[in-house]
Amino acid sequence: MNVIQKILTAIRGSARELGEAVVDTQAMRIFEQEIEDSKASLAEAKEGLTEIVAKKMSTERRLNDTKSEISENEGYAVKALEKSDETLALEVAGKIAKLEAKAEEVDTELASYTKNIEILKAQIQEAEKIIADHERELSMVKTRESVHQATKSVTQTVTANDSSIGSARDSLERIKEKQQGEQDKLDAGVLLRKEMTGDVLEKKLKSSGIKSDKHSAENVLARLKTKQ
């Protein structure tokens, strides 16, 4: 392979890789558009199915009308025979034969509509299932892509701003230490106030038994016993 051929091969390879990258980048958008196109085609198919069903209903009415007409003329033919008018009966029979041929044609047409409707229904159901599967797959891909982008964004942010985040953490620690110092001051103030008002000493005396609480339940009970 000469140099020119190598260059051309490299160019084709690069073009292919670029094309694949573009397709991959736009994959979800392309897939989503394909789903929308499929939905549009499916809607047209359903409309076509509706038209065929309507034609089948019309054909059924024509078949029933023809059968009714055959039955009606059979009655005429019987009456003609009862009157021994075979000529009239034969004429009516000829009409019946034409009606029966017509009924057979209409019945064949009806059978064709029925078969086509069954086929279209099956195809539509299969298409709906495929579209639903594709929509579910697209939703999962979008979710995974969102998670991937979020993770990538956080990772890049942390990597790019590691020093800033470290400084922010240091600031938080200083704030926490300052808050704790303020709380310690408040607690110390409460303790000092109690000591200055004698609350702490009072508790110490009572706990050692040196001083009793005259309002205790024991003292009240002893006072009541002396009144008996």
Buried (B, 14 or more C-beta within 10 A) or exposed (E): EEEEEEEEEEEEEEEEEEEEEEEEEEEEEEBBEEBEEBBEEBEEBBEEBEEBBEBBEEBBEBBEEBBEBBEEBBEBBEEBBEEEBEEBBEBBBEBBEEBEEBBEEBBEBBEEBBEBBEEBEEEBEEBBEEBEEBBEEBEEBEEEEEEEEEEEEEEEEEEEEEEEEEEEEEEEEEEEEEEEEEEEEEEEEEEEEBEEEEEBEEEEEEEEEEEEEEEEEEEEEEEEEEEE
